[in-house]
C-alpha cells in the first residue's frame, strides 16, 4: 500500500509540474505575442507620425513659396505705385512753373 501511495503522489506531482509548465508556457507565449503587437503598433504609430510630419512640412513649404510670391508681387506693385506717384508729383511741380519761351 505504501508503494501505491508513492506512485499516486508521483503522478500528482507530475501532473502539477506539467500544469505549471503549461501555465508558464502560456504566459511566455502571451508575453511574446503582446511584445510583437506592441512592436507593430509602435511601427504603425511612428510611421503614421512621420507621414503626417512630412505632409505638414510639404504644406509649410507650399505656404512659404506662396507667401514669397505674394511678397514679390506686392513689392512690384509698390514700386509701380511709387513711380506713378513720383511722376505725378514731378508733373505737378513742372506745371506750376511756366515753360521757357523759345523766341
C-alpha positions in Angstrom: 0.0 0.0 0.0 2.9 2.4 0.6 4.1 1.9 -2.9 0.8 2.8 -4.5 0.6 6.0 -2.4 4.1 6.9 -3.6 3.2 6.2 -7.2 0.0 8.2 -6.8 1.9 11.1 -5.2 4.4 11.0 -8.0 1.6 11.1 -10.6 0.0 14.0 -8.9 3.4 15.8 -8.7 4.0 15.1 -12.4 0.5 16.5 -13.3 1.1 19.6 -11.2 4.5 20.1 -12.7 3.1 19.7 -16.2 0.2 22.1 -15.4 2.7 24.6 -14.1 4.9 24.2 -17.2 1.9 24.7 -19.5 0.8 27.8 -17.5 4.3 29.3 -17.8 4.5 28.4 -21.5 1.1 30.1 -22.0 2.3 33.2 -20.1 5.5 33.3 -22.1 3.6 32.9 -25.4 1.2 35.7 -24.4 4.1 38.0 -23.4 5.8 37.3 -26.8 2.6 38.0 -28.6 2.0 41.2 -26.7 5.5 42.3 -27.4 5.0 41.6 -31.1 1.7 43.6 -31.1 3.5 46.5 -29.3 6.2 46.5 -32.0 3.6 46.5 -34.8 1.7 49.3 -33.0 4.9 51.4 -32.5 5.9 51.0 -36.1 2.5 51.9 -37.3 2.3 54.9 -34.9 5.7 56.3 -35.8 5.1 55.5 -39.5 1.9 57.5 -39.4 3.5 60.3 -37.4 6.3 60.5 -40.0 3.8 60.7 -42.8 1.9 63.5 -41.0 5.1 65.4 -40.3 6.2 65.0 -44.0 2.8 66.2 -45.2 2.9 69.2 -42.8 6.4 70.1 -43.9 5.3 70.0 -47.6 2.3 72.1 -46.8 4.5 74.6 -44.9 6.9 74.7 -47.9 4.0 75.4 -50.2 2.7 78.2 -48.0 6.1 79.7 -47.7 6.5 79.7 -51.5 3.1 81.3 -51.9 4.0 84.0 -49.4 7.3 84.7 -51.1 5.5 85.0 -54.4 2.8 87.3 -52.9 5.6 89.4 -51.3 7.3 89.8 -54.6 4.1 90.8 -56.3 3.4 93.4 -53.6 6.9 94.8 -53.9 6.5 95.2 -57.6 3.1 96.8 -57.1 4.6 99.3 -54.6 7.4 100.1 -57.0 4.9 100.8 -59.8 2.8 102.9 -57.4 5.9 104.8 -56.2 7.0 105.5 -59.8 3.5 106.7 -60.7 3.4 109.0 -57.6 6.8 110.4 -58.3 5.9 111.0 -61.9 2.6 112.7 -61.0 4.4 114.9 -58.4 7.0 115.9 -60.9 4.3 116.7 -63.5 2.6 118.8 -60.9 5.7 120.6 -59.9 6.7 121.3 -63.6 3.1 122.5 -64.3 3.5 125.3 -61.7 6.4 126.8 -63.5 6.0 128.4 -66.9 7.8 126.7 -69.7 10.7 128.8 -71.1 9.8 130.6 -74.3 11.6 129.7 -77.5 11.9 133.0 -79.1 
